[in-house]
């Protein structure tokens, strides 16, 4: 069975500082991994997706994530935080190949940007 | 512009009442989904549909019902059997039936509250 764990329900960083949001997954087969962002009272938008083509994945708004199989991790980073990055971020894992496969979301990490 | 439209944005339910949340997409996507979001709980799958006139239960289908009579529409009914309906409901879609490695397109959500 698949699962995903996001470490830290709230993370605060200063504007201009490094953003690091942690995600660990569990999957018995090679996974697909996603990061989504949700701004207040809105739906989710895809930031980036890992599909085994490359371990370092670049997404929108300057975010990137690195797939580390040995650590079963897919942490999200951004070199310099901007006020507009304040939102909730969700890591998700899925597999393909069967009717019962589905995407599993983590519980989310709310990112606060300090001026 | 193509997208997913959810209505209403806010909805209030009285005790014993059924309410229906609307979800319409003009993306020509085959698959559609309903998720429930509670604070700090991530997203949980209620129902999904891969094709017209077919749908499957997700993880928390009890107290909910859906229909898929048209490709572009996937309404969700919250029945009186759902004893804790207060949540943010998100509708999503993906391009085709093999969907779990694909980007989910989300609507902007409906906040349901109990009077």
Contacts between the chains, C-beta under 8 A, distances in Angstrom:
chain1	res1	chain2	res2	distance
A	9	B	40	6.0
A	32	B	100	6.9
A	32	B	101	4.4
A	34	B	103	8.0
A	36	B	104	7.6
A	41	B	108	7.3
A	41	B	109	6.9
A	41	B	111	7.6
A	42	B	108	5.3
A	42	B	109	6.9
A	43	B	4	7.5
A	43	B	90	5.6
A	43	B	92	7.4
A	43	B	106	3.0
A	43	B	107	5.3
A	43	B	108	5.1
A	43	B	109	5.6
A	44	B	43	7.7
A	44	B	90	7.2
A	44	B	92	7.8
A	44	B	104	7.0
A	44	B	106	4.7
A	45	B	106	7.2
A	46	B	103	4.7
A	46	B	104	7.1
A	49	B	103	6.8
A	51	B	101	6.2
A	90	B	42	6.4
A	90	B	43	7.0
A	94	B	100	4.0
A	94	B	101	6.3
A	95	B	100	6.7
A	96	B	98	6.3
A	96	B	100	5.1
A	96	B	101	5.1
A	101	B	100	5.0
A	102	B	45	6.3
A	102	B	48	7.8
A	102	B	58	7.4
A	102	B	100	6.1
A	103	B	100	5.4
A	103	B	104	7.2
A	105	B	42	4.4
A	105	B	43	4.3
A	105	B	44	7.9
A	106	B	42	5.6
A	107	B	40	6.0
A	107	B	41	5.9
A	107	B	42	4.2
A	108	B	40	7.2
A	108	B	42	5.5
